[in-house]
């Protein structure tokens, strides 16, 4: 497994599997091309003849880069290799026949929202095939990028790409939106490909030209005037569906500010937060992080809550919190104890840089508030 930094400084874990010496040479060419590509950090040097090599190096900015590289003459169990690395990889490249890649990946596939991008390249490097997770996993983009680097033909079979029409899953990925029902991706794409109108209702503006096939809808439009199928983009509080068939896209822009008594467990905090989200019909996938006052740095329950969710936890001083505007519920008692009058609301506002969405809600010595970060949505030219 190798870690590459993209131009956005996001590490990308890449696994390359080949089965012949010719394939091994091509794998080396790909790694070198990626390392020299603009926006990518320098690669660790290729190892010699080891079938499973694990090399570590430091990139120019000090970030650890690790690679695991395998080829067929020195390993015989692709299943074991994938079992250990498939879920952690973001890009898997097979240099072999497509049938081999399909059979080897099959036991580890879950859904298009979870599977890594998978590419297949013939050992002569003539064709790069986007096999899995073309949109949500970025497979089609990686296919074009690697094909350009090694002067190969990109092979993309996604209908929306071939017809150059709007793809809702690609739009969601590019704008960091969570798709509530993955089955709606197919329905939206099918309707657009057939020339049927698909409505678009968003609670925030979208930059760029409206793609062909989408019909903008204003809030409050009579349901009889709406297309049967539509896309709903939610960046604030969710509302009831407007379309008969609705593809709901949620912004991952919510920060949960938290205050709690000493010793509150992760389980109690998680249960309270889950109930609060359910009350407002907010999916947990919208959470971007947690925040609190620096007095709570030693609270194991709060730290464990953030760690389990895989989200950042930010702490702020009372002085920093007091400079924030937008809080609605001040408490003289809380200020006497902590130095600020609203830990949950002020910390959520400070971390989000946005507006308070759910004001302070208290239960059994715990408080949560939710604030929404500003969201910028953009249509990309097809």
ABEGO torsion letter per residue (X at the ends): XBBBBBAAGBBBBBBBBBABAAAAAAAAAAAAAAAABBGBBBBBBBBBABABBBBBBBBAAGBBBBBBBBBAAABABAAAAAAAAAAABABBBBBBBAAAAAAAAAAABABAAABBBBBBBBAAGABBBBABGAAAAGAAAAAAAAAAAAGBBBBBABAAAAAGBBBAAAAAAAAGBBBABAAAAAAAAAAAAAGBBBBBBBABBBBEBBBBGBBBBBBGBBAAABBABBBBBBABBBBBBABABBBBBBBBABBBBBBBBBGBBAAAAAAAAAAAAAAAGBBAAABAEBBBBAAAAABAAAAAAAAAAGBBBBBBBAAAAAABBGBABBBAAAAAAAGBABAAAAAAAAAAGBBBABBBBBBGGBBBBBBBBBBBBBBBBX
